[in-house]
Amino acid sequence: MSSYARISCDNAKALIDKQDVNIVDIRDLASFNHGHIVNAEHLDNHALPDFINDTDHDTPLVVCCYHGNMSQSAGAYLAEQGFVEVYSLDGGFTQWTSQFPADCEKEPG
C-alpha cells in the first residue's frame, strides 16, 4: 500500500544517510541547476511519465520544492501512482540548504 507523508529535513537526512532513497526536485530547471540536494534528480511534467515507468516504486522517495508546499501535492500524486513510501520535504530546498549546505551541489556550467 502506498503512503505519503511530510518529513522534516533532519528526518530526511537521517533516512538518506541510512538507506537508498530517490530524491526528486520539482523546482524549475534553472533553480535546480543553481543548487540541489546531492544526488537529486530534476523532475518536471515532461519527465514525469518516464520517471513513473522507470523508477523502482519500492525505494523511498523524497520530493523537494522551494519551501515544501508544492512538493506536498506532487508527493500525494506520486503515491497515487504506486510509489510505496513518498515524503514531501518540509521547508523544501530553502530549509535544506540552511541546515545541510555541505549536502548540496550544483550543475557544472
C-alpha positions in Angstrom: 0.0 0.0 0.0 1.4 3.4 -1.0 1.8 6.2 1.6 2.6 9.9 1.5 3.8 11.9 4.5 5.6 15.1 5.2 9.2 14.8 6.5 11.5 17.3 8.3 14.9 18.0 6.9 16.5 16.3 9.9 14.5 13.1 9.4 15.0 13.2 5.6 18.8 13.5 6.1 18.7 10.5 8.5 16.7 8.5 6.0 19.1 9.4 3.1 22.1 8.5 5.2 20.6 5.2 6.3 19.4 3.7 3.0 18.9 4.1 -0.7 16.5 6.9 -1.4 15.3 8.6 -4.6 15.3 12.4 -4.3 13.4 14.4 -6.9 13.4 18.2 -7.1 10.4 19.8 -8.8 11.6 23.3 -8.9 12.3 25.0 -12.2 15.4 23.8 -14.1 17.4 27.0 -13.6 16.9 26.8 -9.8 17.8 23.1 -9.8 21.0 23.8 -11.8 21.9 26.6 -9.4 21.8 24.2 -6.4 20.0 21.0 -5.3 20.4 18.2 -2.8 23.2 15.8 -3.6 22.0 13.0 -5.9 18.7 14.7 -6.5 17.0 14.3 -9.9 15.2 17.2 -11.6 11.6 16.2 -12.3 9.2 18.2 -14.4 5.9 17.4 -16.2 7.8 16.3 -19.3 10.0 13.8 -17.5 7.2 12.5 -15.2 5.9 9.6 -17.3 9.3 8.2 -17.8 10.1 8.7 -14.1 7.0 6.8 -13.1 7.7 4.0 -15.5 11.4 3.6 -15.0 11.8 4.2 -11.2 11.6 1.5 -8.5 8.4 2.1 -6.7 9.6 0.3 -3.6 12.5 2.7 -2.9 11.6 5.6 -0.6 11.1 8.8 -2.5 11.7 12.3 -1.2 10.1 15.2 -3.1 11.7 18.6 -2.8 10.5 22.0 -3.9 11.3 25.6 -2.8 9.6 25.7 0.6 7.7 22.4 1.0 4.4 23.5 -0.4 4.2 22.2 -4.0 6.0 19.0 -3.0 3.0 18.0 -0.9 0.7 17.7 -3.9 3.4 16.2 -6.0 4.1 13.6 -3.3 0.5 12.7 -3.0 0.3 12.3 -6.7 3.3 10.0 -6.8 1.9 7.9 -4.0 -1.3 7.6 -6.1 0.9 6.3 -9.0 2.1 3.4 -6.8 5.3 4.7 -5.1 5.2 2.9 -1.8 6.9 5.4 0.5 6.7 9.0 -0.5 7.8 12.1 1.5 7.4 15.8 1.0 10.4 17.7 2.3 9.1 20.3 4.9 10.8 23.6 4.3 12.0 22.5 0.9 15.3 23.3 -0.6 15.4 26.6 1.3 15.4 24.8 4.7 17.7 22.0 3.5 20.4 24.3 2.3 20.3 26.3 5.5 20.7 23.1 7.6 22.9 21.0 5.3 24.9 23.2 3.0 27.5 20.5 2.5 24.9 18.2 1.1 24.1 20.5 -1.8 25.6 20.6 -5.3 25.1 22.5 -8.5 25.3 21.5 -12.1 28.6 22.4 -13.8 28.5 25.2 -16.3 
